[in-house]
Amino acid sequence: MRVRTTLAAAGAGVLVGSAALSGCGLTSGSPMVDDVKPGSIGRGLPLKGASLTVTSKQFTEQIILGQMMGLAFKAAGASVLDRTDVQGSIGAREAVKSGSADGMYEYTGTAWITYLGHTKPIPDPRKQWQAVHDADLANGITWLPPARLNNTYALAANKKNAAKYHLKDLSDVARLAKENPSAATVCVEAEFAVRNDGLPGVEKAYGFSIPPSHIRKMDSGVVYTQVSGGSTCTLGEVFTTDGRIPHLGLTVLTDNRKFFPNYNAAPEMYTKAMKKHPAIADVLDPITKRLTTRIAQQLNAKVDVDGQDPHEVAKAWLIREGFIRNG
C-alpha cells in the first residue's frame, strides 16, 4: 500500500538512532551485480572506483526510483550497494543524513513538512524545492534538481461519474456538494479524513462540507476499486502517480486552487558523498528531468498491476530511454 509519512511521524524522528537504523535493515544490503554500461549518461565512467549505497522507502515508486539511482551509478562505474525497500520514511532519511546511505529519491513536500517541521507548504514547486534544498544543507544533505513527477494527493472519480456530474476540478466538487449533496460521497483513508492537508483542508479551501455519513473510510487499495465501481462513492482519495489510475480509468480532478502540497521527487544526497563524487549530479540529472507524473504512473502500474519486479522495471526503462545499455 502507498504510505506517506505524516506530521505525527516527524516526532518519531527523535527516536531514530543507530539501533533503529539497524532495525530497518540498513546494516545489510545486496551488491548490484547488473552488467550495465553507459548510454547517454556515465560516459567515461566518472564514478569509477566509487562505492555508493542507495536506499528508498518501502513502496513501489520509491523502490523503482532507488533502483534507477543504483543502476545509473553502476553504469557510470561505481560499485553499488542496494539498501532500498526500507520500512517507513524516517529510516531511509536518517540513513542519508548519517551517511549510512549516499542517496535516495525523496519528495519535496515530505521533507518540508515532515522532516523540517513546517506546517504551510510553498505553492510554487521550484520555490518549494529551493526552500528544502537551502534548509537541508545544515543537515548534511544536498538536494539535486527536482523532477516534474509530483506524487501528491488528489480526488478522482470514474469516467461515468465525472461526466454525469460534470467534474473536472475541485471547484466542481464544491458545486456538487451544494447542488446535489446526496451525490457527494467520498471514499478515503481514515487519516485523510482528519488531516489538515487532507479532506478537512480541501473543504475549507474550496468552501464546501461533506456530511460524515457521506465519508466512507477504508484502506487505500480499496478506495481505488470502490471509486472505479462508482456506486459506493462518487469520489475517492488517490495519489497522482499511482498506476491504478490509468488501469482503472479514473479521472483525476484538477486542484485548481493549488491546495495540496507539492511532492516532487528529487535526489536527496549525503553532502560528503557529493563533495567526494561531484559527477553524481551529472549522472542523475538527465534521468530526473525525464521523470513525470505520467511516466511514474506507467512504471508503477507495471509492478502493482502487472506484477513485474521493480528492479527489472527500472532497468528496462533506463535502457529504453537510452540512459544505460546492457553490458
C-alpha angles and dihedrals in degrees: 000000000000108000127190120194112247131220088253091058090059088071089058089064091085088066094057113104137136092297092053092048092052088048089058091058096253093133089064135049142138129259115244104242099180115136098227132153136197119284116168089335131054097027111166090023095261091182096050109143094018121126109207134177123208127196140181143176122267105267133090102260093045093050092049092050091047090052090050091054093048094047091048091053090046093052089050090058105267129132105238132205113201113218097156126134097058116169112247131002098263096063095053092043093050090049091060092041092053096039094247083123128025098216154339140179109264135175123251095221092050091052095045097047106026106031102027095039102234120147100196118064122216110245097212107078095212093048089048090054092046092051091051091045093052096044096047095054087081088058093056092256127125120200117209120209116298134247126237085240103115114185098189135140123278142164118241140184134192115263094255094055093041089057095040094053097031094241117173104135141010092268085064088055089055089051092049092049090055101038100035108016094169089064094049098092121146136193116209143155112266091248094052089055092065106027119110088226089046134062098322090054092047091051091050095045094048099035104242140108131214115204115244089243089063094052112088115194120207145136117297096249092052091052091064095050093045093050089048090054090048099203102088093046137004093207136032142186113253139168111241097231096047112130092218091070096075093030092058094037095241123170113226111213117228116249090224094177091047094235100151118080121252113256100185114170117236136161110269106199137187102251095222090055090051092051091049094044109025090167087077088084094056091046095053103034099078091049094049092048090055096052115100135168090256093051090049090052091053094047094044090051091056088062104031098037105024097034097233124155114264092224093053091045091053093045095048092050094049090050093045090051090049096242094122137009134216113260 
